[in-house]
Amino acid sequence: MLTPPESPGLPLLSVSLPDPGDGTGPLAVDPKKFRDELVVAADWVADYLSRIRQRPVAQPVPLEHRRALAEGGMPQEGQDLGALLEFVGQAVAPYPTGNGHPAFFAWINSPPSPAGVIAELLATAVNATCGMGEHALMDLERGVVRDLAALAGMAPATGGVLTSGGSMANLLCLGAARTWFLRGHEATDGPAYDQAHARLTAYHSDQAHMSVAKAAATIGLPPWRLRAVPTTAERRMDVEALKAMIDADLASGLLPFCVVSNLGSTASGAVDPIEAITQVCRSRGMWHHADGAWGGLGAMVPELAPLYRGVADLDSLTVDPHKTLSVPVGCGAALVTDPDRLREAFTYRASYLDGDQDWPWMSDYTIELTRPGTRALTLWATLHQLGRAGVSSLLQHYQDLARYLSRRVQAHPALELCSDGPLPVVCFRLAAGTALDRPEARADLHTAVAARVQARGHAYLATVCHDGETVLRACFCNYLTTADDVDTLLEEVRAAAQHLSTA
Ligand SMILES: *Cc1c(COP(=O)(O)O)cnc(C)c1O
């Protein structure tokens, strides 16, 4: 052990400290200047959002511009507030990929809710670290998680966390399922863990979102321990096939631990038979996770509600408020019927981080420690702008628009409906035997039609693989979209097909 040198008579502090300064380091800004700039920014935001409809749906980013942005490069000396507003106006805002435009039908990207935009700014000012300790926004997160679970129709004790999105929520829920299963088999460490872990097997339908495979890989499940269960004609998981696959795996000594069902498949809006899958899980000691990233709140729509019976008996559910609810990205949620299952999987301690038994930290339920409060406040603001009634009518609006598109497709002599839902996704193709048809290359024609529609900038849709064929796909999740936008889409498809078939 070191002992301090004898130094009687010497002054305790002979080093000179640097001048502490006057509290105006390089980040400090004159309060008036800050306020003025915020006002300009607020004007810019209001202007930008109010003129969404006037802009092209998408504007390709010129290659030189992409390169310049991607290259990086910061100045030696700082600029006033980073010259941010000018930069955003010139370099960022002109190049959105449709997000927010009411005639964007390609992917599940919605415009931000007005209350959410304001909440994002306010939460950023508060800048809470919602992982540990106490913060009002962390308690608010517990509350909005409960509100979301109630909207979905889950059991009252349900808890969970907000995440960056559906991919992260799927990962957390699979992690919770894995730990739960291993604990149940007394295989949480040592050789028992090694042996059990290598045999863990999970199941999803052949319509599952690829984030499920990513999540499985991340928790250490190789692709050959993740089974794709075939689907029926309506693209719902074939429960008899599921049972047969699980039982064959059990017979060969594997450990089936989890089924992931779809509440709204991304390609076509299919909802798996929840109750039947839960029954399979219960009888075989497995966890039932549902991926409802964009369709998880379907129970709020009367015409869909019957498909959502049994949500209260799920073990976990992924919901993405940044999809159908228009909460600014990224806001997803991992909802778990027994939230202790998340804690068992994700509570770790450090000597400098103690935790709280009565009010467990939010970091105990996830793999993030420092977490933003923006998710909780933007979700809260959006839910309070909507109310329960608003959530129902918003989701109903999407159903109505999808039904309108499918009716128009069916009535159109040059188009054929491939699938419509039940969630608001409509897949369609150019009809065989019409002037628009080139039978030798109809799939290529669909790709070319989508590309031409996208390039013209009046509407935007995507393609999807449907029964092995590339067809057109439109989905609905923009509160600004009207029937006129749907008409514009069809007119654009017709014009593009005409152009290509006569070219
Ligand atoms: C969008 C989506 C995801 C992924 O969610 P992110 O928020 O993009 O990470 C997962 N599952 C389904 C069914 C989705 O539609």
The ligand as an SDF file (V2000), in Angstrom:
LIG
                    3D

 15 15  0  0  0  0  0  0  0  0999 V2000
  -42.4730   -3.7550  -40.4450 C   0  0  0  0  0  0  0  0  0  0  0  0
  -42.5660   -5.1100  -39.8880 C   0  0  0  0  0  0  0  0  0  0  0  0
  -41.5810   -5.6010  -39.0080 C   0  0  0  0  0  0  0  0  0  0  0  0
  -40.3200   -4.8470  -38.7040 C   0  0  0  0  0  0  0  0  0  0  0  0
  -40.5870   -3.6840  -38.0120 O   0  0  0  0  0  0  0  0  0  0  0  0
  -39.5290   -2.4710  -38.0130 P   0  0  0  0  0  0  0  0  0  0  0  0
  -40.2340   -1.4300  -37.2310 O   0  0  0  0  0  0  0  0  0  0  0  0
  -39.3540   -2.0950  -39.4660 O   0  0  0  0  0  0  0  0  0  0  0  0
  -38.2800   -2.9480  -37.4030 O   0  0  0  0  0  0  0  0  0  0  0  0
  -41.7680   -6.8410  -38.4500 C   0  0  0  0  0  0  0  0  0  0  0  0
  -42.8590   -7.5650  -38.7350 N   0  0  0  0  0  0  0  0  0  0  0  0
  -43.8240   -7.1310  -39.5840 C   0  0  0  0  0  0  0  0  0  0  0  0
  -45.0180   -8.0010  -39.8410 C   0  0  0  0  0  0  0  0  0  0  0  0
  -43.7130   -5.8860  -40.1920 C   0  0  0  0  0  0  0  0  0  0  0  0
  -44.6700   -5.4600  -41.0360 O   0  0  0  0  0  0  0  0  0  0  0  0
  1  2  1  0
  2  3  1  0
  2 14  2  0
  3  4  1  0
  3 10  2  0
  4  5  1  0
  5  6  1  0
  6  7  2  0
  6  8  1  0
  6  9  1  0
 10 11  1  0
 11 12  2  0
 12 13  1  0
 12 14  1  0
 14 15  1  0
M  END
$$$$
